[in-house]
Structure formats: structure tokens, C-alpha cells
């Protein structure tokens, strides 16, 4: 069997190899537009250094991952305050998402 006809890597193994990365990297970045599992970009050809992520990406990940203890919304529902949708999630939702990912 030659090396070009091997089966693709199973997602479970791929996930383990990415374990050192922030879990928010699994979702696309709404700020710079990169796909999930790709590093955020500071420009068309510059990557953010040190594995940094745009705050909007971390917020999008937390929204998809966890319920918000502050405004009582379920995953995939944006946080709100006084009846208005927030641009980012509440701080407690970040903490909840980190616990879910652990």
C-alpha cells in the first residue's frame, strides 16, 4: 500500500493532536474569516503570533458551547442585556465554556 492511498486521519485522533490549542480555534473566526482549526490572521498574509485568537472568535466559541448563567440562554443563542443582543458573551459564559471543554 503506498502512502497516497491511506485513509484520512479520524477526527478523534485529529482532536487529540490539537489538544494544546485553545478550543475556540475549532470554530470559524467572525473577525478575520478564517475557517475552523486555522490560526487567526492580522492581515491577508500575517498570522497572529503565539496562537492568539481574536476576542470575537472566543466569544463565538463560548456562545456555541455553553449556556449563559447570567442571562439564562442556551448554547447557540446570543447573550442579551436589557432586551438587546450583546456583541460578546457575558464573562460567566466564558467560564462555563471553559468548564465544558475541560
C-alpha positions in Angstrom: 0.0 0.0 0.0 1.6 3.3 -1.0 1.4 6.4 1.2 -1.1 8.2 -1.1 -3.8 5.7 -0.7 -4.0 5.7 3.1 -7.3 6.6 4.8 -7.7 10.1 6.2 -7.0 10.7 9.9 -10.0 10.0 12.1 -11.4 13.2 13.8 -10.9 11.6 17.3 -7.1 11.4 16.7 -7.0 14.8 15.0 -8.7 16.3 18.1 -6.1 14.8 20.4 -3.3 16.3 18.3 -4.9 19.7 18.6 -5.2 19.4 22.4 -2.6 22.1 23.0 -4.6 24.7 21.2 -7.4 26.8 22.6 -10.8 25.1 21.9 -12.1 28.3 20.3 -9.9 27.6 17.4 -12.4 24.8 16.4 -14.9 27.5 15.2 -14.5 29.9 12.3 -13.4 33.4 13.2 -16.1 36.0 12.6 -13.5 38.8 12.7 -10.9 37.7 10.1 -13.0 35.0 8.4 -10.6 32.0 8.7 -12.0 28.5 8.9 -12.2 26.4 12.0 -8.9 24.9 13.1 -6.9 27.6 11.2 -4.9 30.4 13.0 -6.4 33.9 13.1 -4.9 36.4 10.8 -3.8 40.0 11.4 -3.9 40.7 7.7 -4.0 38.8 4.4 -0.6 37.2 4.9 0.1 37.7 8.6 -0.9 35.2 11.3 -1.5 36.3 14.9 1.5 35.2 16.9 1.7 32.8 19.8 -1.6 31.1 19.0 -3.5 34.3 19.8 -7.2 34.4 18.8 -9.5 37.3 18.1 -11.8 38.0 21.0 -14.8 37.6 18.6 -13.7 34.1 17.9 -13.5 33.2 21.6 -16.9 34.8 22.1 -18.4 32.8 19.2 -17.0 29.6 20.6 -18.4 30.3 24.1 -21.8 31.1 22.6 -21.9 27.8 20.7 -20.5 25.7 23.6 -22.2 26.8 26.8 -25.4 28.1 28.4 -25.1 31.6 29.9 -25.6 31.7 33.7 -26.1 35.5 33.6 -28.9 35.8 31.0 -30.1 32.2 31.0 -29.8 31.5 27.3 -28.9 28.1 25.8 -25.9 27.3 23.5 -26.1 29.0 20.1 -28.3 31.8 21.4 -26.6 35.2 21.8 -26.4 36.8 25.2 -28.6 39.7 25.9 -28.8 42.6 28.2 -31.9 44.7 28.8 -33.6 43.1 25.8 -30.7 43.8 23.4 -28.3 41.4 21.9 -24.7 41.8 23.2 -21.7 42.0 20.8 -19.9 39.5 23.1 -20.9 36.9 25.6 -21.0 37.5 29.4 -17.9 36.8 31.4 -19.6 33.9 33.2 -20.4 32.2 29.9 -16.7 32.1 29.1 -16.0 30.4 32.4 -18.9 27.9 31.7 -17.5 27.2 28.2 -14.0 26.5 29.7 -15.6 24.0 32.1 -17.5 22.3 29.3 -14.2 22.0 27.3 -12.2 20.6 30.2 
